[in-house]
Amino acid sequence: MYPTLSDLLFDLFGVNIPLPIQSFGFFVAIAFIACYQVLTLEMKRKEHDGLMHPNIKQLIKGKAATPVDFAVSALIGAVIGYKLLDMVLRYSLLVENPQEFILSADGNVIGAFAGGLLSFYLRYKEDLKERLPEPVTVSVSVAPYQHMGNIIMNAAIGGILGAKIFHNLENLDEFFQDPVGSLLSFSGLTFYGGLIVGGAAVLRYTSKNGISVIHMLDAAAPVLMLGYGMGRIGCQVSGDGDWGIVNTNPKPEWMSFLPDWTWAYQYPHNVVRDGIPIEGCVGKYCYMLPQPVYPTPFYEIVVSLLLFAFLWSIRKKIKTPGMLFSIYLVCNGTERFFIEKIRVNSVYHIFGRSITQAELISALLFLIGVAGIIYLRNPKNKELTK
């Protein structure tokens, strides 16, 4: 396992470059970048096909910045400078524990002053450049894909918030032991929490900006599967605890051409430091699981990327709005429901049966997807979605 990007680079190239970047976060960032690019392409296609339309915004050009604008710019610059200079001067501490370092109240006052002053100056120069003797109101046409920056920001903030909330609901014992640590920790993210809250934030933003909700859902369907699969690369590479149950069964013959770790793996050097100490190992991540487990993140990477390819290949053939997203819900629900059978998770006891949070949500999404497909296959209902 490679808890940090430095560990991965050292194993690949034999060069030790101390970087304050955890491998899980790195691959999540890569997933967001990939989703940004793919969703932009799909929104452009839908606009070309007349399914999404630009909206007109009224903007005031040449208006002078207010004292509040300058104060906000200076404050943001001060906060950035406060942490940034401290990171440079105490880089070794940042590399050792970037999460704790960034979330701490420690910083550099000189950096805060310099950052605030620089930000104030840049805002002043921008104001001089854009200010007009008499402000004018202009109409600007904004294409749907031009909202992508704000869409990704809403998805990221809402997704992380939702993922933390659902994770803490799933692990209430841990939350009550350390509420602040549980909320601020970068680990412990639940996909469905991110999907639901992040998706709601995106749909709220797009609907307010004149973008068709149902066509936005269809455009996002393949992208959601792509992001999920790429995010799971971070889980597998870092060993974030999102693995399967113990697997001591012999490797099947049909998997003989694959490496042994694709069937059962002990996740040495995992980022959550779970398991038993590794003999002779020196460092912070010298642990491995006592028994091999199913590498469920690897399975989800493969299945999710295949499902992305499937959804991407049929997207132009499906003409009924909402149908592609319904198919995505069925695919997502099916994949997640069955992977839960061999995955480690907190269990709820409902009506005498044991079930996980993900099983509940995935089953519900599957049923919603099936209902959507049945509903949209009716010619009378197709017209209602246009």
C-alpha positions in Angstrom: 0.0 0.0 0.0 1.0 3.6 -0.5 -0.4 5.9 2.2 1.2 8.9 0.6 2.1 10.0 -2.9 5.7 10.0 -1.8 5.5 6.2 -1.0 4.1 5.6 -4.5 6.8 7.6 -6.2 9.5 5.9 -4.2 8.3 2.5 -5.2 7.9 3.4 -8.8 11.1 5.4 -9.4 13.3 4.9 -6.3 13.3 8.6 -5.5 12.3 9.9 -2.1 10.4 13.2 -2.5 8.7 14.2 0.7 5.2 15.5 -0.3 2.3 16.3 2.0 -0.2 14.6 -0.3 -2.1 11.4 0.8 -2.6 9.0 -2.1 -6.4 8.7 -1.3 -6.8 12.5 -1.7 -4.7 12.5 -4.8 -6.8 10.0 -6.6 -10.1 11.7 -5.5 -8.7 14.9 -7.0 -7.9 13.1 -10.2 -11.5 11.7 -10.2 -12.9 15.2 -9.9 -10.7 16.4 -12.8 -11.7 13.5 -15.0 -15.4 14.0 -14.2 -15.1 17.7 -14.9 -13.7 17.0 -18.4 -16.2 14.3 -19.3 -19.2 16.1 -18.0 -18.2 19.3 -19.9 -18.1 17.2 -23.1 -21.5 15.8 -22.5 -23.1 19.1 -21.6 -21.6 20.6 -24.8 -23.1 17.7 -26.8 -26.5 18.2 -25.2 -26.4 21.9 -26.0 -25.5 21.1 -29.6 -28.5 18.7 -29.8 -30.8 21.4 -28.4 -31.4 19.6 -25.1 -29.7 22.2 -22.9 -29.9 25.9 -23.5 -27.9 29.0 -22.6 -29.4 31.4 -20.0 -29.2 35.1 -20.1 -27.7 36.9 -17.1 -27.7 40.6 -16.3 -24.3 41.9 -15.2 -23.2 45.3 -14.1 -19.9 46.2 -15.6 -17.6 49.0 -14.3 -19.0 49.2 -10.8 -16.5 50.3 -8.2 -15.5 47.8 -5.5 -16.9 48.5 -2.1 -15.0 48.6 1.2 -16.5 45.2 2.0 -15.0 43.7 -1.2 -11.6 44.9 -0.2 -12.0 43.7 3.3 -13.0 40.2 2.2 -10.1 40.0 -0.3 -7.7 41.0 2.4 -9.1 38.5 4.9 -8.9 35.6 2.4 -5.3 36.6 1.6 -4.4 36.8 5.2 -5.8 33.4 6.0 -3.9 31.9 3.1 -0.7 33.6 3.9 -1.0 32.7 7.6 -1.0 29.0 6.8 1.1 29.1 3.6 4.2 30.7 5.1 4.0 28.4 8.1 3.9 25.4 5.7 7.0 26.6 4.0 8.9 27.2 7.2 7.8 24.0 8.9 7.6 21.8 5.9 8.8 18.6 7.6 5.9 18.8 10.1 3.5 19.4 7.3 4.7 16.2 5.5 4.6 14.2 8.7 0.9 14.9 9.4 -0.6 17.2 6.8 -4.2 16.7 8.1 -3.4 17.8 11.6 -1.1 20.6 10.4 -3.7 22.2 8.1 -6.6 21.9 10.6 -4.6 23.3 13.5 -4.8 27.0 14.5 -1.0 27.4 14.1 0.3 29.8 11.4 2.6 32.7 10.7 1.6 36.3 11.5 4.1 37.7 9.0 2.6 35.5 6.3 -0.9 36.7 7.3 0.1 40.3 7.0 1.9 39.8 3.7 -1.0 37.7 2.2 -3.6 40.2 3.3 -1.6 43.2 1.9 -0.9 41.4 -1.4 -4.6 40.3 -1.8 -5.7 43.9 -1.1 -3.3 45.3 -3.7 -4.4 42.8 -6.4 -8.1 43.6 -5.7 -7.3 47.3 -6.0 -5.5 46.8 -9.3 -8.4 44.8 -10.6 -10.8 47.4 -9.6 -8.9 50.2 -11.4 -8.8 48.1 -14.5 -12.5 47.2 -14.6 -14.0 50.4 -13.2 -15.9 52.7 -15.6 -16.9 56.3 -15.2 -20.5 55.2 -15.4 -21.4 51.5 -14.7 -23.5 49.8 -17.4 -25.8 46.8 -17.3 -25.1 44.2 -20.0 -26.8 40.9 -21.0 -24.5 37.9 -21.1 -25.3 34.5 -22.6 -24.0 31.7 -20.4 -23.7 28.2 -21.9 -24.5 25.3 -19.6 -21.0 23.9 -19.7 -19.7 27.3 -18.5 -21.2 26.6 -15.1 -18.9 23.6 -14.7 -16.6 25.3 -12.2 -19.5 26.1 -9.8 -21.1 22.7 -10.4 -17.9 20.9 -9.4 -17.5 23.2 -6.4 -21.1 22.4 -5.3 -20.5 18.7 -5.8 -17.2 18.8 -3.9 -18.6 20.7 -0.9 -21.9 19.0 -0.7 -20.3 15.6 -1.4 -17.7 15.8 1.3 -20.3 17.1 3.8 -22.8 14.4 2.9 -20.1 11.7 3.0 -19.1 12.8 6.5 -22.6 13.0 7.8 -23.6 9.5 6.5 -20.3 8.0 7.7 -20.9 9.3 11.3 -24.5 8.1 11.2 -23.1 4.7 10.3 -20.5 4.8 13.1 -22.3 6.6 15.9 -20.0 5.0 18.6 -16.9 6.5 17.1 -18.7 9.9 16.6 -19.8 10.1 20.3 -16.2 9.2 21.5 -14.7 12.1 19.5 -17.3 14.3 17.8 -14.9 17.1 16.7 -12.3 14.6 15.4 -14.9 12.6 13.5 -16.2 15.8 11.8 -12.8 17.3 10.9 -11.1 14.0 9.9 -10.4 13.6 6.2 -10.9 9.9 6.6 -14.3 8.2 6.9 -16.3 9.1 3.8 -19.5 7.3 2.7 -20.2 7.3 -1.0 -23.9 7.4 -0.9 -23.9 10.4 1.5 -21.7 12.2 -1.0 -24.0 11.2 -3.9 -27.2 12.3 -2.2 -26.1 15.6 -0.6 -23.6 16.5 -3.4 -26.2 15.6 -6.1 -28.9 17.7 -4.3 -26.4 20.7 -4.2 -25.7 20.4 -7.9 -29.3 20.1 -8.9 -30.2 23.1 -6.8 -27.6 25.2 -8.5 -28.4 24.0 -12.0 -32.1 24.5 -11.6 -31.5 28.1 -10.4 -29.4 28.8 -13.5 -31.9 27.5 -16.0 -30.3 24.1 -16.7 -32.8 21.3 -17.2 -32.7 19.0 -14.2 -33.6 15.8 -16.1 -31.1 16.4 -18.8 -28.5 17.2 -16.1 -29.2 13.9 -14.5 -28.7 12.1 -17.8 -25.5 13.9 -18.5 -24.2 13.1 -15.0 -25.1 9.4 -15.1 -22.0 8.0 -16.8 -19.8 10.6 -15.0 -21.0 9.5 -11.6 -20.0 5.9 -12.4 -16.6 7.1 -13.7 -16.0 9.2 -10.5 -16.9 6.3 -8.3 -14.5 3.9 -10.0 -11.6 6.3 -10.0 -12.3 7.2 -6.4 -12.0 3.6 -5.5 -8.5 3.6 -6.9 -7.6 5.8 -4.0 -9.2 3.3 -1.6 -7.2 0.4 -3.0 -3.9 2.2 -3.3 -3.9 3.7 0.2 -5.7 0.8 2.0 -8.2 3.1 3.7 -10.1 0.3 5.5 -12.7 -0.1 2.8 -11.8 -3.7 2.1 -13.7 -7.0 2.3 -14.3 -9.7 4.8 -11.7 -12.4 5.6 -11.0 -14.6 2.6 -9.0 -17.8 3.2 -10.6 -19.7 0.3 -8.3 -21.1 -2.4 -8.0 -18.9 -5.5 -10.4 -20.0 -8.2 -8.9 -21.6 -11.3 -10.4 -19.0 -13.6 -8.4 -16.3 -11.8 -5.1 -18.1 -12.1 -3.7 -15.6 -14.7 -4.2 -12.7 -12.2 -1.9 -11.8 -9.3 -2.8 -13.4 -5.9 -3.7 -10.0 -4.3 -6.7 -9.7 -6.7 -8.3 -12.6 -4.8 -7.0 -12.2 -1.2 -4.8 -9.4 0.3 -3.5 -8.3 3.6 -3.1 -4.6 2.8 0.4 -4.1 4.2 1.3 -0.5 5.1 -2.4 0.5 5.0 -3.1 4.2 5.8 -5.5 3.5 8.7 -2.7 1.4 10.4 -5.0 -1.5 11.0 -3.8 -5.0 11.8 -0.6 -6.4 13.2 3.0 -4.9 13.1 5.1 -5.8 10.2 8.3 -7.4 11.4 11.4 -5.3 10.6 9.4 -2.4 9.3 10.3 1.1 10.4 7.8 4.0 10.0 4.3 5.1 10.7 2.5 2.6 8.5 4.1 -0.7 9.5 0.9 -2.7 9.8 -0.9 -5.4 7.8 -4.1 -7.4 8.3 -3.6 -10.6 10.2 -5.6 -12.5 7.6 -6.2 -11.9 3.9 -9.4 -10.2 2.9 -11.3 -9.7 -0.4 -9.9 -6.6 -2.1 -13.3 -5.1 -2.7 -12.1 -1.7 -3.9 -10.3 -3.4 -6.8 -13.4 -5.2 -7.8 -15.4 -2.0 -7.7 -12.8 -0.2 -9.8 -13.2 -2.9 -12.5 -17.0 -3.1 -12.4 -17.5 0.7 -12.2 -15.2 1.5 -15.1 -17.0 -1.2 -17.2 -20.4 0.2 -16.3 -19.1 3.7 -17.2 -18.1 2.4 -20.6 -21.5 0.8 -21.0 -23.4 4.0 -20.0 -21.2 6.2 -22.2 -21.7 3.9 -25.2 -25.5 4.0 -25.0 -26.0 7.7 -24.1 -26.6 8.9 -27.7 -29.0 6.0 -28.5 -31.4 6.7 -25.6 -33.7 9.5 -26.6 -36.1 9.5 -23.6 -35.1 12.1 -20.9 -34.4 10.5 -17.6 -34.0 6.9 -19.0 -30.2 6.9 -18.8 -30.2 8.1 -15.2 -32.7 5.4 -14.3 -30.4 2.8 -15.9 -27.5 4.3 -13.9 -29.5 3.8 -10.7 -30.1 0.2 -11.5 -26.5 -0.4 -12.4 -25.2 1.4 -9.3 -27.7 -0.2 -6.9 -26.9 -3.7 -8.3 -23.2 -3.3 -8.1 -23.1 -1.9 -4.6 -25.7 -4.3 -3.1 -23.8 -7.4 -4.1 -20.3 -6.0 -3.2 -21.7 -5.4 0.3 -22.0 -9.2 0.8 -18.2 -9.5 1.0 -17.4 -6.1 2.4 -16.6 -4.9 5.9 -19.3 -2.5 7.1 -21.3 -1.4 10.1 -24.6 -3.4 10.4 -28.1 -2.3 11.4 -30.5 -4.7 12.9 -34.0 -4.1 11.5 -37.0 -6.4 12.1 -34.6 -9.2 13.2 -32.4 -8.9 10.0 -28.9 -7.5 9.7 -28.4 -5.0 6.9 -25.9 -2.3 6.1 -26.6 1.4 5.3 -25.3 0.9 1.8 -27.5 -2.2 1.2 -30.6 -0.2 2.2 -29.7 2.8 0.0 -28.6 0.6 -3.0 -31.8 -1.4 -2.8 -33.8 1.8 -2.8 -31.9 3.3 -5.7 -32.4 0.0 -7.7 -36.1 0.1 -7.1 -36.3 3.8 -8.1 -34.3 3.0 -11.2 -36.6 0.1 -12.2 -39.7 2.3 -11.5 -38.2 5.1 -13.6 -37.6 2.7 -16.5 -41.1 1.3 -16.4 -42.6 4.7 -16.1 -40.6 6.2 -19.0 -41.3 3.3 -21.3 -45.0 4.4 -21.3 -45.4 6.7 -24.4 -47.8 8.9 -22.5 -45.2 9.6 -19.7 -42.3 10.3 -22.1 -44.0 13.5 -23.1 -44.1 14.7 -19.5 -40.3 14.6 -19.2 -39.6 16.8 -22.2 
